[in-house]
Amino acid sequence: MGAVRVDNVDGIAAITIDNPPVNAMAHVVREPLLRAIETADADASVRAILILGAGRHFVAGADIREFEAPGKAPLLNDVLMRLEACNKPVVAALHGQVLGGGLELALASHYRCATRDTRLGFPEINLGLLPGSGGTQRMPRLVGAPVALEMMLSGEPMAFERARELGIVDAALASDDRDAAFAAVRELLDRGAPVRRLRELTMHAVDYPAASTAALARVPARHRPLDAVNAIVASVEASVTQPFDAGMRVAREHFEKLRTSSQSSALRHLFFAEKSAAKRGTEVASRPVENVTVIGAGTMGSGIAINLLLAGYRVALVDTSAPGLAKGVERIKTTIAQSAQKGRITAQAAEAAIGRLGVEKTLDGAANADLVIEAVFEDMNIKREIFGQLDAICRLGAVLATNTSTLDIDRIASAVRRPREVIGMHFFSPANVMRLVEIVRGNATEGQVVATAQAVARRLGKIGVVVGNCFGFVGNRMLYAYGRENQLMLLEGATPAQIDDALQRFGMAMGPNAVGDLAGLDIGYQVRRARTDLPTDPRFYRASDLLVEAGRLGQKTGKGAYRYDPKTRERSEDPQVNAMLRAEGERLGIRQREIGAEEIVNRCIHALINEGAKILGERIAASAGDIDVIWCNGYGFPRHRGGPMFHASLLGLDRVLQTVRQFQASMGSEYWSPAPLLMELVHSGAKTWPGERP
């Protein structure tokens, strides 16, 4: 069966797009769609044309794989121009997701009817692109430039109700079956509805400079570094100031520049890497999970519980401290209620979620759990004790997960008689917000247990990345290398603000010193005290240790690397910290010097890349893309740079190795020994990491 089907019912040519799973407008669709349009328009027996999408969605966008090269004829724009030019009414029957090229297809149609579950949007900015097939020209003519800019710059889909109110949708459909769509077309024909082309509409009067300034002020922070922002503004401006065809040429020029840019390449890389990561480990069937026990009612445990409750799981929250348990329950109820107040969920959904919460004061509450997630303090002895008790309490077949962020999964698993059912599920804080879960596979972890953790992550709306077992796994192991250079530079004369500012300008969501203050400097301090494999170098994380020993734990004590206003929590530089660090550096015999922004970025980012290459070579991560997914979704690495490993490919692996060797020559081999995999790839002439798309 082809990707496009055509049948003529009572003079209505129904053209159905059927390209699972989302009816992407790939070449396999565009070519037969164009033929079907031309045939229907030329057929005297056809009174109207109906465009339908098979399956759950109308059309959820373009085939992103095709953006790697110039488009293959016919381009989507060619198809849509021909569709719009038809001399008989064209009706698009919308349902499910109508995104990107799908929305542009709908706009090229003369009329649009939709089911109430329909969501319409232009998500192209999430890939560093703009709507390239007329969306920047047709949508402003239909709803005005301000609304068009809002849709394109946010990348967020619009619900049916607002689309109907704005006139994007002309009529509601009672259902997504063919009969409802045919009835809508017949109603249009019965009232003699004319052909109506958006390209011929008169533009809404607008003060475009004011409208674009207002739109730019509302651009989400994640999109502000993107070249696509200004390209969208310029393309929509062309719809206001130029004839349709001229505006189309402007938009197409911008689209091609964006398509070949490093930013869009990086974002497309992440799109595919996230999909690939989410599939890893799902080759076998998962175990059914409905009852989940969360052990630990602190910030992390309650955050995990919130996620589980909102996803429909029944949750038993366990904490042996009655005050801690009460505080955790209150945190859960307040957060869910606030979500309802903000309109993110309905009041009924909030009530149902809270109704699925149970509390237990002992581990006996885990007896009937399908999945247990332990989220207590990061202490190996405590975790082993808990897992030993769970081994006796939990039924066989229950998955036993630990939320540890650094500790050895195999040592934890050795506390039970069924290590095959033990796995790491490292959530990121705040757990009810962050999208990432590192799924840590131990030596004995069964494949079905990995698949179960992936299934739970997917139901929670998170990206699960399967990784191997070592200290810190992927994310935190690399964080130690990144943080190490930050710590050393603090002792060499750079201030926390200088380092944070340089890395934020590079694109990091926060600088490492601000992050440390937010997380609490004492957490890392305690982890380091428990480790036996740390370097003997007295400089290693000495800056952070010094702050903790001075009682500066971060935001929770009002002072850490920075000081914090007790009312506003706004941070400011603290001369006392700068003096402490300088004095400690001098005590250790470190020459104080000015360190520029370029060196700050190079040292931190190359340390990150080199450690990532070691992890990849040791097969702790299955692919460079998995590392990028972890760092962009868990640690604030700039998405428009694609993650540390993709960024390395853009820099050139040979250039990365050269820089690492320069640091090795100037600073020694203790920290700057080049990763064997990096040396091997450069020696072989490789330009990308194994398995990475060129």
Buried (B, 14 or more C-beta within 10 A) or exposed (E): EEBBBBEEEEBBBBBBBBBEEBBBBBBBBBBBBBBBBEEBBEBEEBBBBBBBBBBBBBBBBBBBEBBEEEBEEBBBBBBBBBBBBBEBBBBBBBBBBBBBBBBBBBBBBBBBBBBBBBBBBBBBBBBBBBBBBBBBBBBBBBBBBBBBBBBBBBBBBBBBEEBBEBEBBBBBBEEBEBEBBBEBBBEBBEEEBEBBBBBEEEBBEBEBEEBBEEBBEEBEEBBEBBBBBEBBBBBBBBBBEBEBEEBBEBBBBBBEEBBEBBBBBBBBBBBEBBEBBBEBBBEEEBBEBEBBBBBBBBBBBBBBBBBBBBBEBBBBBBBBEEEBBEBBBEBBBEBBBEBBEEEEBEEEBBEBBBEBBBBBEEBEBBBBBBBBBBBBEBBBEEBBEBBBBBBEBBEEEBBBBBBBBBBBBBBBBBBBEBBBBBBBBBBBBBBBEBBBBBBBBBEBBBBBBBBBBBBBBBBBEBBBBBBBBBEBBBBBBBBBBBBBBBBBBBBBBBBBBBBBBBBBEBBBBBBBBBBBBBBBBBBBBBBBEEEEEEEEBEBBBBBBBBBBEEEBBBBBBBBBBBBBEEEEEEBEBBEEBBEBBBEBBEEEEBEBEEBEBEBBBBBBBBBBBBBBBBBBBEEBBBBBBBBBBBBBBBBBBBBBBBBBBBBBBBBEBBEBBEBBBEBBEEEEEEBBBBBEBBBBBBEEEBEBBEEBBE
